Amino acid sequence: MDVHGRDLRYFAAVAEELSFTRAAEKLFVSQPALSKQIRMLERQLGAELFHRDRRGVRLTPVGQALLPYAHEVAALWRNAEAAVEEAKAADRSTLVIGMSTSPGRGLLPALRARLVAGHPGVRPVLRQVNWADPTAGLADGTSDVAFVWLPLPDGGRYRHAVVAREPRLVALPDGHPLAARAASDPEGKVDFTDLLDEPFLALPAQAGPLRDYWLALDARDGRRPRIGGVVASAEETHEAVASGQGVALLAAGNAPLVARDEVLAVPVRGISPSQLAVAARQDDRRPLVLAYLSAAREVGATTGAAAPPA
């Protein structure tokens, strides 16, 4: 038996008014339509719910038995509707921000301030994503916007605003010969060509073009890198460099996450700067997403990150 909530609501209205005319007016339906729905409900139940005669309308024993449950179902449905509306409102005001590591650089408070200025009710939620996903949750929809390193795989699916443009450094274990060479260099740098024979720590294979970028394949003239290990977090990178598994390229702004204790970070000459961006899916036109991208463009303009690389 499949009884609709509307039919129970109609039944309860007639039971309360003990008049099809008044109930129809209360429900904003025609009396014939209301009578038809009650008859259909009675057929489904296999019993009459009302006595109808010249004296008026009265509940039958079956109707009396059903009425408290009809009220209970109606109350539950009203609560359910309220819960759904509350959840929808919360969903509209929540912005999930994906990131593989904390972006630092004062970016989160700067972007939040701009976002909240235009959307006071917004609720930003930060989400940490493994380095195996270079889109930081955009690809599978678990993030609304994300801090990502360029280049993105399948870049045509996303729009982005660059918020930081920084030189790439190399993380070396303390005592590495290249650290001494950098110390004697006038600019305190090492040439990337000096790193070609070093074992490199790589991102997981799923990172696609981002793995290639942090291995600097574009600066190797076709020479394949030696892979000393695979890392999926800043902590793993620190431990792997410190233990001598390999060296790793990293953005200058992320150096404090890796270069500590037994690990140094040295500037590298001969490779392009890194680009940190805020990205979203191209087809996502929700106001909060567009507002966060707009805030990112403003921040990028103030830091000079929006300018093309030199």
Kinemage of the C-alpha trace (Angstrom):
@kinemage 1
@onewidth
@group {chain A} dominant
@subgroup {mainchain}
@vectorlist {calphas} color= white
{ca met a 1} P 0.000 0.000 0.000
{ca asp a 2} L 1.488 3.334 -1.136
{ca val a 3} L -0.237 6.235 0.641
{ca his a 4} L 0.897 9.736 -0.279
{ca gly a 5} L 1.615 12.330 2.366
{ca arg a 6} L -0.726 14.694 0.515
{ca asp a 7} L -3.632 12.246 1.016
{ca leu a 8} L -2.964 12.082 4.759
{ca arg a 9} L -2.824 15.871 4.891
{ca tyr a 10} L -6.160 16.078 3.071
{ca phe a 11} L -7.659 13.496 5.424
{ca ala a 12} L -6.468 15.374 8.515
{ca ala a 13} L -7.906 18.649 7.216
{ca val a 14} L -11.341 17.104 6.694
{ca ala a 15} L -11.138 15.417 10.109
{ca glu a 16} L -10.322 18.715 11.785
{ca glu a 17} L -12.985 20.743 9.963
{ca leu a 18} L -15.592 17.949 9.715
{ca ser a 19} L -16.540 19.654 6.482
{ca phe a 20} L -15.298 18.989 2.955
{ca thr a 21} L -16.144 22.561 1.973
{ca arg a 22} L -14.151 24.215 4.754
{ca ala a 23} L -11.279 21.731 4.348
{ca ala a 24} L -11.095 22.438 0.619
{ca glu a 25} L -10.916 26.171 1.307
{ca lys a 26} L -8.201 25.601 3.906
{ca leu a 27} L -6.183 23.482 1.469
{ca phe a 28} L -6.800 25.769 -1.543
{ca val a 29} L -8.226 22.918 -3.634
{ca ser a 30} L -11.643 22.333 -5.110
{ca gln a 31} L -14.152 20.321 -3.115
{ca pro a 32} L -14.631 17.703 -5.896
{ca ala a 33} L -10.846 17.169 -6.042
{ca leu a 34} L -10.656 16.790 -2.282
{ca ser a 35} L -13.567 14.333 -2.201
{ca lys a 36} L -11.933 12.313 -4.974
{ca gln a 37} L -8.626 12.042 -3.075
{ca ile a 38} L -10.377 10.947 0.122
{ca arg a 39} L -12.314 8.254 -1.776
{ca met a 40} L -9.056 7.010 -3.328
{ca leu a 41} L -7.454 6.864 0.133
{ca glu a 42} L -10.423 4.895 1.467
{ca arg a 43} L -10.118 2.429 -1.405
{ca gln a 44} L -6.446 1.968 -0.654
{ca leu a 45} L -7.170 1.338 3.017
{ca gly a 46} L -10.169 -0.829 2.303
{ca ala a 47} L -12.356 1.059 4.784
{ca glu a 48} L -14.403 4.233 5.073
{ca leu a 49} L -12.858 7.081 7.017
{ca phe a 50} L -15.925 9.323 7.265
{ca his a 51} L -19.652 8.940 7.724
{ca arg a 52} L -21.303 11.303 5.255
{ca asp a 53} L -24.976 12.159 5.649
{ca arg a 54} L -27.314 15.161 5.748
{ca arg a 55} L -26.242 15.976 9.285
{ca gly a 56} L -22.622 16.421 8.201
{ca val a 57} L -19.340 14.550 8.287
{ca arg a 58} L -18.149 12.327 11.140
{ca leu a 59} L -15.066 10.147 11.580
{ca thr a 60} L -15.575 6.402 11.467
{ca pro a 61} L -13.708 4.221 13.990
{ca val a 62} L -11.106 3.577 11.283
{ca gly a 63} L -10.773 7.315 10.720
{ca gln a 64} L -10.363 7.909 14.445
{ca ala a 65} L -7.632 5.272 14.545
{ca leu a 66} L -5.797 6.827 11.589
{ca leu a 67} L -5.997 10.496 12.631
{ca pro a 68} L -3.199 10.617 15.275
{ca tyr a 69} L -0.826 8.859 12.886
{ca ala a 70} L -1.747 11.245 10.082
{ca his a 71} L -0.887 14.137 12.385
{ca glu a 72} L 2.393 12.451 13.334
{ca val a 73} L 3.370 11.867 9.697
{ca ala a 74} L 2.521 15.480 8.840
{ca ala a 75} L 4.637 16.758 11.732
{ca leu a 76} L 7.559 14.523 10.736
{ca trp a 77} L 7.334 15.758 7.164
{ca arg a 78} L 7.329 19.399 8.293
{ca asn a 79} L 10.447 18.686 10.351
{ca ala a 80} L 12.013 16.938 7.367
{ca glu a 81} L 11.278 19.906 5.101
{ca ala a 82} L 12.810 22.276 7.643
{ca ala a 83} L 15.914 20.073 7.927
{ca val a 84} L 16.268 19.934 4.149
{ca glu a 85} L 16.000 23.712 3.836
{ca glu a 86} L 18.575 24.158 6.606
{ca ala a 87} L 20.942 21.732 4.888
{ca lys a 88} L 20.456 23.480 1.544
{ca ala a 89} L 21.214 26.844 3.129
{ca ala a 90} L 24.343 25.444 4.794
{ca asp a 91} L 25.455 23.896 1.512
{ca arg a 92} L 24.991 27.186 -0.314
{ca ser a 93} L 27.090 28.998 2.300
{ca thr a 94} L 29.892 26.388 2.545
{ca leu a 95} L 32.993 26.621 0.383
{ca val a 96} L 35.353 23.635 0.501
{ca ile a 97} L 38.942 24.735 -0.160
{ca gly a 98} L 41.321 21.945 -1.151
{ca met a 99} L 45.087 22.045 -0.663
{ca ser a 100} L 47.959 19.580 -0.633
{ca thr a 101} L 49.904 21.631 1.931
{ca ser a 102} L 49.014 24.820 3.738
{ca pro a 103} L 49.529 27.635 1.211
{ca gly a 104} L 51.039 29.937 3.869
{ca arg a 105} L 52.266 33.296 2.556
{ca gly a 106} L 49.316 34.996 4.294
{ca leu a 107} L 47.063 33.844 1.470
{ca leu a 108} L 44.280 32.210 3.465
{ca pro a 109} L 43.493 35.243 5.682
{ca ala a 110} L 43.829 37.638 2.744
{ca leu a 111} L 41.415 35.643 0.601
{ca arg a 112} L 39.013 35.032 3.471
{ca ala a 113} L 38.803 38.751 4.252
{ca arg a 114} L 37.886 39.570 0.658
{ca leu a 115} L 35.393 36.703 0.438
{ca val a 116} L 33.628 37.536 3.713
{ca ala a 117} L 33.381 41.210 2.749
{ca gly a 118} L 31.045 40.263 -0.091
{ca his a 119} L 29.486 37.143 1.458
{ca pro a 120} L 29.235 37.603 5.243
{ca gly a 121} L 27.491 34.255 5.783
{ca val a 122} L 30.106 32.144 4.008
{ca arg a 123} L 31.640 29.178 5.840
{ca pro a 124} L 35.053 28.257 4.355
{ca val a 125} L 36.099 24.662 5.060
{ca leu a 126} L 39.736 23.630 4.516
{ca arg a 127} L 40.410 20.162 3.120
{ca gln a 128} L 43.831 18.480 3.039
{ca val a 129} L 44.461 16.360 -0.074
{ca asn a 130} L 47.282 13.909 -0.810
{ca trp a 131} L 49.906 14.943 -3.356
{ca ala a 132} L 48.730 12.112 -5.606
{ca asp a 133} L 45.858 14.417 -6.622
{ca pro a 134} L 47.392 17.497 -8.273
{ca thr a 135} L 43.928 19.109 -8.506
{ca ala a 136} L 43.510 18.981 -4.686
{ca gly a 137} L 39.993 17.597 -4.961
{ca leu a 138} L 38.703 19.531 -7.979
{ca ala a 139} L 38.764 16.532 -10.312
{ca asp a 140} L 36.404 14.401 -8.211
{ca gly a 141} L 34.320 17.321 -6.930
{ca thr a 142} L 35.294 16.973 -3.269
{ca ser a 143} L 36.716 20.520 -3.312
{ca asp a 144} L 34.938 23.612 -4.627
{ca val a 145} L 38.132 25.617 -5.105
{ca ala a 146} L 41.714 24.580 -4.491
{ca phe a 147} L 45.264 25.805 -4.083
{ca val a 148} L 47.180 24.024 -6.835
{ca trp a 149} L 50.592 24.124 -8.431
{ca leu a 150} L 50.709 24.691 -12.161
{ca pro a 151} L 50.591 22.974 -14.543
{ca leu a 152} L 47.304 21.193 -13.896
{ca pro a 153} L 46.521 17.942 -15.689
{ca asp a 154} L 43.682 18.363 -18.191
{ca gly a 155} L 44.073 22.096 -17.694
{ca gly a 156} L 41.159 22.955 -20.003
{ca arg a 157} L 38.737 21.715 -17.329
{ca tyr a 158} L 39.790 24.430 -14.889
{ca arg a 159} L 40.102 28.177 -14.526
{ca his a 160} L 42.725 29.613 -12.202
{ca ala a 161} L 44.309 32.741 -10.768
{ca val a 162} L 48.013 32.758 -9.867
{ca val a 163} L 48.534 33.970 -6.288
{ca ala a 164} L 52.284 33.328 -5.841
{ca arg a 165} L 55.156 33.112 -8.275
{ca glu a 166} L 58.411 31.968 -6.661
{ca pro a 167} L 61.827 30.588 -7.595
{ca arg a 168} L 62.365 26.876 -7.168
{ca leu a 169} L 64.913 25.698 -4.637
{ca val a 170} L 66.511 22.310 -4.164
{ca ala a 171} L 66.346 20.520 -0.826
{ca leu a 172} L 69.677 18.910 0.019
{ca pro a 173} L 70.851 16.885 3.006
{ca asp a 174} L 73.159 18.796 5.325
{ca gly a 175} L 76.763 18.267 4.215
{ca his a 176} L 75.924 17.635 0.538
{ca pro a 177} L 78.780 18.846 -1.726
{ca leu a 178} L 76.413 21.121 -3.668
{ca ala a 179} L 75.558 22.995 -0.487
{ca ala a 180} L 79.215 23.999 -0.163
{ca arg a 181} L 79.274 24.954 -3.843
{ca ala a 182} L 76.246 27.212 -3.351
{ca ala a 183} L 77.914 28.826 -0.357
{ca ser a 184} L 80.848 29.845 -2.547
{ca asp a 185} L 78.662 31.059 -5.429
{ca pro a 186} L 78.237 34.886 -5.655
{ca glu a 187} L 74.440 34.447 -5.821
{ca gly a 188} L 74.334 31.561 -3.374
{ca lys a 189} L 72.879 29.295 -6.059
{ca val a 190} L 73.627 26.015 -7.798
{ca asp a 191} L 73.148 25.408 -11.502
{ca phe a 192} L 70.462 22.906 -12.411
{ca thr a 193} L 72.978 21.157 -14.633
{ca asp a 194} L 74.901 20.301 -11.447
{ca leu a 195} L 71.846 18.340 -10.272
{ca leu a 196} L 71.386 16.152 -13.335
{ca asp a 197} L 73.214 13.161 -11.855
{ca glu a 198} L 71.482 13.418 -8.476
{ca pro a 199} L 68.664 11.035 -7.511
{ca phe a 200} L 65.410 13.023 -7.331
{ca leu a 201} L 62.374 12.535 -5.144
{ca ala a 202} L 59.247 12.392 -7.296
{ca leu a 203} L 55.553 12.942 -6.740
{ca pro a 204} L 53.288 9.893 -7.191
{ca ala a 205} L 52.726 8.904 -10.821
{ca gln a 206} L 49.078 10.034 -10.568
{ca ala a 207} L 50.301 13.631 -10.334
{ca gly a 208} L 50.939 13.521 -14.093
{ca pro a 209} L 52.448 16.738 -15.546
{ca leu a 210} L 52.998 18.128 -12.055
{ca arg a 211} L 55.354 15.235 -11.300
{ca asp a 212} L 57.265 16.090 -14.492
{ca tyr a 213} L 57.384 19.756 -13.523
{ca trp a 214} L 58.930 19.143 -10.102
{ca leu a 215} L 61.459 16.843 -11.745
{ca ala a 216} L 62.199 19.759 -14.161
{ca leu a 217} L 61.972 17.551 -17.233
{ca asp a 218} L 61.831 20.666 -19.417
{ca ala a 219} L 65.366 21.637 -18.304
{ca arg a 220} L 67.025 18.238 -18.824
{ca asp a 221} L 67.369 18.266 -22.632
{ca gly a 222} L 65.733 14.856 -22.831
{ca arg a 223} L 67.874 13.300 -20.134
{ca arg a 224} L 65.740 11.099 -17.887
{ca pro a 225} L 65.936 11.764 -14.140
{ca arg a 226} L 67.125 9.244 -11.597
{ca ile a 227} L 64.283 8.578 -9.168
{ca gly a 228} L 65.453 8.036 -5.613
{ca gly a 229} L 61.976 7.699 -4.111
{ca val a 230} L 58.345 8.768 -4.257
{ca val a 231} L 56.948 11.261 -1.732
{ca ala a 232} L 53.366 12.348 -1.037
{ca ser a 233} L 53.772 14.986 1.684
{ca ala a 234} L 56.155 17.620 2.990
{ca glu a 235} L 57.035 15.408 5.962
{ca glu a 236} L 57.883 12.472 3.697
{ca thr a 237} L 60.037 14.789 1.586
{ca his a 238} L 61.933 16.030 4.627
{ca glu a 239} L 62.597 12.508 5.879
{ca ala a 240} L 63.652 11.219 2.451
{ca val a 241} L 66.072 14.108 1.838
{ca ala a 242} L 67.515 13.860 5.339
{ca ser a 243} L 68.127 10.114 4.915
{ca gly a 244} L 69.924 10.620 1.602
{ca gln a 245} L 67.323 9.011 -0.686
{ca gly a 246} L 67.424 11.976 -3.045
{ca val a 247} L 67.093 15.696 -3.559
{ca ala a 248} L 63.841 17.532 -4.228
{ca leu a 249} L 62.774 20.736 -5.904
{ca leu a 250} L 60.378 22.928 -3.953
{ca ala a 251} L 58.917 26.407 -4.105
{ca ala a 252} L 60.681 29.068 -2.058
{ca gly a 253} L 57.550 29.673 0.001
{ca asn a 254} L 57.369 26.003 0.958
{ca ala a 255} L 61.023 25.749 1.980
{ca pro a 256} L 60.268 26.016 5.746
{ca leu a 257} L 58.122 22.864 5.490
{ca val a 258} L 61.113 20.783 4.348
{ca ala a 259} L 64.332 22.699 5.077
{ca arg a 260} L 64.874 22.133 8.795
{ca asp a 261} L 67.026 20.007 11.064
{ca glu a 262} L 69.301 18.078 8.647
{ca val a 263} L 67.911 19.538 5.386
{ca leu a 264} L 68.946 22.720 3.554
{ca ala a 265} L 67.189 24.591 0.718
{ca val a 266} L 69.407 26.144 -1.947
{ca pro a 267} L 68.266 28.386 -4.877
{ca val a 268} L 68.628 26.828 -8.332
{ca arg a 269} L 69.765 28.672 -11.452
{ca gly a 270} L 68.456 27.613 -14.862
{ca ile a 271} L 64.846 26.528 -14.168
{ca ser a 272} L 61.551 28.421 -14.337
{ca pro a 273} L 59.804 29.784 -11.235
{ca ser a 274} L 56.934 27.912 -9.621
{ca gln a 275} L 53.338 29.133 -9.799
{ca leu a 276} L 50.803 28.615 -7.019
{ca ala a 277} L 47.212 29.236 -8.113
{ca val a 278} L 43.654 29.117 -6.861
{ca ala a 279} L 41.633 27.007 -9.288
{ca ala a 280} L 38.043 25.879 -9.845
{ca arg a 281} L 36.219 23.806 -12.423
{ca gln a 282} L 35.359 25.706 -15.617
{ca asp a 283} L 31.688 24.729 -15.431
{ca asp a 284} L 31.256 25.742 -11.790
{ca arg a 285} L 29.543 29.145 -11.827
{ca arg a 286} L 28.341 29.243 -8.226
{ca pro a 287} L 28.627 32.720 -6.683
{ca leu a 288} L 30.959 31.657 -3.848
{ca val a 289} L 33.331 29.918 -6.264
{ca leu a 290} L 33.465 32.935 -8.572
{ca ala a 291} L 33.923 35.245 -5.582
{ca tyr a 292} L 36.897 33.245 -4.310
{ca leu a 293} L 38.519 33.278 -7.746
{ca ser a 294} L 37.959 37.023 -7.950
{ca ala a 295} L 39.567 37.445 -4.529
{ca ala a 296} L 42.513 35.348 -5.713
{ca arg a 297} L 42.984 37.595 -8.747
{ca glu a 298} L 43.009 40.649 -6.487
{ca val a 299} L 45.573 39.081 -4.171
{ca gly a 300} L 47.701 37.988 -7.117
{ca ala a 301} L 47.660 41.532 -8.480
{ca thr a 302} L 48.792 43.015 -5.167
{ca thr a 303} L 51.692 40.548 -4.842
{ca gly a 304} L 52.737 40.825 -8.486
{ca ala a 305} L 52.013 37.135 -9.021
{ca ala a 306} L 49.524 37.969 -11.773
{ca ala a 307} L 52.349 39.304 -13.962
{ca pro a 308} L 53.829 36.831 -16.457
{ca pro a 309} L 57.084 35.180 -15.403
{ca ala a 310} L 60.247 36.984 -16.385
